[in-house]
């Protein structure tokens, strides 16, 4: 399974720009840094599996939606 170069680049930029933020949000929500790290990673794995990644006007809102679904 190969990811097209532009999709991989878009996801890499999304990760670079927002991974710390979503991890912090999850840490505050869960009260556990290790669990927050795991769920943040799961959030980005979900995005990797979602092909193609839709154009994101509000990337943080999209990440929150995916992260909330991952919590359940």
C-alpha positions as CSV (number, residue, x, y, z in Angstrom):
1,X,0.0,0.0,0.0
2,X,1.7,3.2,-1.2
3,X,0.6,6.7,-0.4
4,X,0.9,9.3,-3.2
5,X,3.8,11.8,-2.6
6,X,1.5,14.8,-2.3
7,X,-0.8,13.1,0.2
8,X,2.2,12.0,2.3
9,X,3.6,15.5,2.2
10,X,0.2,17.0,3.2
11,X,-0.1,14.5,6.1
12,X,3.5,15.1,7.2
13,X,2.9,18.9,7.3
14,X,-0.4,18.3,9.2
15,X,1.5,16.2,11.7
16,X,4.3,18.7,12.1
17,X,1.9,21.6,12.6
18,X,-0.7,20.0,14.9
19,X,0.7,16.9,16.6
20,X,1.8,18.8,19.7
21,X,-1.5,20.6,19.9
22,X,-3.7,17.5,19.6
23,X,-1.5,15.6,22.1
24,X,-1.9,18.5,24.6
25,X,-5.7,18.5,24.1
26,X,-5.8,14.8,24.7
27,X,-3.6,15.0,27.7
28,X,-5.9,17.6,29.3
29,X,-8.9,15.5,28.4
30,X,-7.5,12.2,29.7
31,X,-5.1,13.3,32.4
32,X,-2.5,10.8,31.2
33,X,0.4,11.8,29.0
34,X,1.2,8.3,27.8
35,X,-2.4,7.6,26.8
36,X,-2.6,11.0,25.1
37,X,0.5,10.1,23.0
38,X,-1.0,6.8,22.0
39,X,-4.3,8.3,21.0
40,X,-2.7,11.2,19.1
41,X,-0.7,8.6,17.1
42,X,-4.0,6.7,16.5
43,X,-5.6,9.9,15.3
44,X,-2.9,10.4,12.6
45,X,-3.0,6.7,11.7
46,X,-6.7,7.2,11.0
47,X,-5.9,10.1,8.7
48,X,-3.3,7.9,6.9
49,X,-6.0,5.3,6.3
50,X,-8.5,7.9,5.1
51,X,-7.6,8.1,1.4
52,X,-7.6,10.6,0.0
53,X,-7.2,13.2,2.7
54,X,-9.8,15.8,2.1
55,X,-8.8,19.5,1.7
56,X,-8.8,20.9,5.2
57,X,-10.0,24.5,5.8
58,X,-10.0,23.9,9.5
59,X,-7.4,21.2,10.3
60,X,-7.8,21.4,14.1
61,X,-11.5,20.9,13.9
62,X,-11.0,17.9,11.7
63,X,-8.4,16.5,14.0
64,X,-10.7,17.0,17.0
65,X,-13.4,15.1,15.3
66,X,-11.1,12.2,14.5
67,X,-9.6,12.3,18.0
68,X,-13.0,12.3,19.7
69,X,-14.0,9.2,17.6
70,X,-10.8,7.5,18.6
71,X,-11.6,8.2,22.3
72,X,-14.8,6.1,21.9
